[in-house]
Amino acid sequence: MLFSIITVCYNDFCGLKNTYSSIKNQSLVDFEWIVVDGASADGTTTWLNALNEHRLNWSSEPDKGIFDAMNKGIAKATCEYMKL
């Protein structure tokens, strides 16, 4: 795959759904979507678990803030380019 799209979130279910909608509307399909969730309690994990998206790689666990979450996402990336 060419691109890794990394999304970090915490209790922003609506924002995450908007991000997913934007990603689904892209014409490029050569990407992976990495979501690093900070152990949200707003339905985020239930929704991510139910998505039938083969390019999605997600995790949900407490982190030490947004930069820690970004670094976790970068560590999971397998593509040539990243978009944070």
matplotlib code that plots the C-alpha trace (Angstrom):
import matplotlib.pyplot as plt

x = [0.0, 1.1, -0.5, -1.1, -3.8, -3.5, -6.4, -6.1, -9.2, -10.7, -14.4, -15.1, -17.3, -19.0, -15.7, -14.4, -17.5, -17.0, -13.4, -14.5, -17.0, -14.3, -11.9, -14.7, -15.3, -11.7, -10.9, -7.6, -7.9, -4.2, -4.1, -4.5, -6.5, -5.0, -7.2, -5.6, -8.3, -7.5, -10.0, -13.1, -16.4, -18.7, -19.4, -16.3, -14.9, -18.2, -18.6, -15.0, -15.4, -18.6, -17.0, -16.4, -13.4, -10.4, -8.0, -8.8, -6.3, -7.4, -6.6, -8.2, -6.1, -5.2, -2.4, -0.3, -1.9, -2.2, 1.5, 1.8, -1.2, 0.3, 3.6, 1.6, -0.1, 3.3, 4.6, 1.7, 2.1, 3.2, 3.0, 5.5, 3.8, 1.9, -0.9, -1.5]
y = [0.0, 3.5, 5.6, 5.2, 7.5, 7.9, 9.2, 9.7, 10.2, 10.3, 10.5, 12.1, 9.5, 12.1, 13.4, 9.9, 9.1, 12.3, 11.3, 7.8, 9.4, 11.6, 8.6, 6.6, 9.4, 9.4, 7.9, 6.5, 3.1, 2.2, 3.1, 1.7, 3.6, 3.4, 4.6, 5.1, 5.6, 6.7, 4.3, 6.3, 5.7, 7.2, 4.2, 4.6, 1.1, -0.6, 1.2, 0.5, -3.2, -3.4, -1.7, -4.1, -2.2, -4.4, -1.4, -0.5, -1.2, 0.2, 0.0, 1.4, 1.9, 4.7, 6.9, 9.8, 12.4, 13.2, 12.9, 9.5, 8.4, 9.8, 7.9, 4.7, 5.2, 5.8, 2.6, 0.7, 2.2, -0.1, 2.1, 4.3, 7.6, 8.8, 11.4, 12.4]
z = [0.0, -0.7, 2.1, 5.8, 7.1, 10.9, 13.0, 16.7, 18.8, 22.2, 22.9, 19.4, 17.9, 15.6, 14.4, 13.7, 11.6, 9.6, 9.0, 7.8, 5.5, 4.0, 3.6, 1.9, -0.6, -1.9, -5.3, -4.2, -2.7, -2.1, 1.6, 5.1, 7.8, 11.3, 14.2, 17.6, 20.2, 23.7, 25.4, 24.5, 26.3, 23.7, 21.4, 19.3, 19.9, 19.3, 16.0, 14.9, 15.8, 13.6, 10.6, 7.7, 6.4, 5.3, 5.3, 8.9, 11.7, 15.1, 18.7, 21.8, 25.0, 27.4, 26.2, 27.5, 25.2, 21.5, 20.7, 22.3, 20.3, 17.1, 17.8, 18.3, 15.0, 13.3, 14.8, 13.2, 9.8, 7.0, 4.0, 2.1, 3.1, 6.1, 6.6, 10.2]

ax = plt.figure().add_subplot(projection="3d")
ax.plot(x, y, z, "-o")
ax.set_aspect("equal")
plt.show()
